[in-house]
Amino acid sequence: LYLSRLLRPLWLAPIMLVTWAPPPVDAAKPKRRRDEWWPPPPEPAPVARGAQWQCNVSRTQRAHVRTQLTLLNATLDRCLPRLAPPEHQSTLPSASAMASNPLQEEAAAANGAARLIATSLQALDFLELLSGNTDAMSSAPCSAEILLRFSELTFRDL
């Protein structure tokens, strides 16, 4: 429950806030004539050069979440040996055996939470790296479509 409270605000939020550069003035969209095909063609990708990129999760928020996840991970590491004694950790139970043993179910849930915490900490490291290099994003040599897709990434996607 605590893990979900930590990650829920970040989970579906986009990781980057982007202010796209205004489109060129000559790209004014004329009104559609009666004999033109409908629906209109898709909008062109925004101009990537000159866009302002900013990490959606502030440094303070990242530090707070990292601290809480690290503490939760330490707590899980202390509790896991009590849930699954060493003689039971090496054997993988079948689905029917796992359903009948609540201790193994709890150990599997704790292991899954530990993996989610480790992955979330790696995603926070990536955001830390990314937030320091936002200036490079506005002058990136890659296509605008790729940057547009990147701007739509969420924490869950990482």
N, C-alpha and C positions, 0 to 999 in steps of 0.2 A: 504494500500500500504506500509506504514511504517513497519507494522508488518511483512509483507512478506519479506521486505528487511532485517529485523533483523534475521528472522528464516531460510531463504532460504539457506545460507551457511552451516547451521548446519543440515538441514532437512534430507538429504539422505546420509550424511557422516557417516561412522562407528564411534561409540563412543569410541572404544578402538583400539589402535595400538598394535599389538602383534608381537613379534619376537619369533618364535617357536624355541625350542631347536632342534639341529640337530638330525636326526634319528640315531638309533644305526647303527654301521658300518656293522654288520652282516645282515642288511636288504637290502643289495645291490640287485637290481632288475636284475635277469638274462634275457637274451634275449629270446623272445618267440620262441618256436619251431614250425615247420610247422603244426604239428598235434594237437597243443593246441587250445583251444577254443578262438574265438575272439568275442567281445571285452574283453580285460583283466579285471580281477577283480578290483573293486574300490581301490583307494589308501587308505592305512590305515590312521587313524586319526593321526594328529601330536602328538608328545610327549608333554604332558601337563606340566610335571614337568620340571622346569628350564626355562620355557618360560618367556620372559620379557614383562610385560603389562604396558601400559601407556595410560592415558586418551588423546583422540585426541583433546579435547578442553582445551586449557591452562587455568590456573587460571585467568589470566588477561582477556582472552576472555569471560570466564564465568561471571566475575564481570561486564564487560562492558555490556554484553547482559542482565544480571539481572537488572542492573541500568536502562537501556533503557526500558525494559519490565515493570519495576515497575513504571516508569514515565508515560508510555503509559497507564497502567492500572489505574493510578490516574486520568489521563485525561478522560478516558472512564467513570470512576465512576462519575466524575463531569458532563459529558454530558448526561449520561443515563436518569436522571430524566427529562431533558428537552425534550428528544425524546419521552418518554412514561410517561405521567403524572400518578400519583398514581391511579386515578380512572380507567385507562385503563390497568394497570399492572396486576390486578387480573383476568381479563377475558382473556381467550385464544381464539383468533380469528380463524375462519375457514379459509381454504386455499383461498376461493374466496374472503372473506372479506380482507384478508391480501394482496391479489394481487391488490385490489382496493385502499388500503390505504398505500401510500409510507412512511408515518411516522412510521407505524408499521413495515414495511419492514426494514427501517433503524434501528429501535430499535432491531429487531431480529438479524440483522447483527452485531450490536454493542454488543449484548449479546453473540453471537457466538464468536466474537473476544475476549471478556473478558474471556470466558471459555477457549479459546485457550491460552491466556496469562497465566491464572492460571495453566493450565496443563504444559505449558512450564517452568514456574517457579518451579513446582514440579520436572520436569525432570532435571532441572539444580541443584536442591538440591540433587537429586540422583547421578548426576555426581560428585558433590562435595564430597559426601560420598564415592563414588567409587574410586575417584582419590587418596584419602587418604589410601586406602586399597589395592593397586595394588600388594603389596608384597604377600598378602595372596592368590592371584589368581594363582601364580606360584606353590604354594604348596597345592592347593585345593584338597581335597579328592574326588571330583566328577569326572566323566568320561571325557575323552578327547573330546568326541562328544558334550557334553553339553557345555564345554568351547569353542569349535569351533563355535557352534551356537551363544554363547554369544558374541564372537569376531566379529560376522557379524551383530550385532544389530546396527540400526541407531537411530538417535534422534527421528525420526518419530515413530519408534517402541516403544519407551518409553512411 
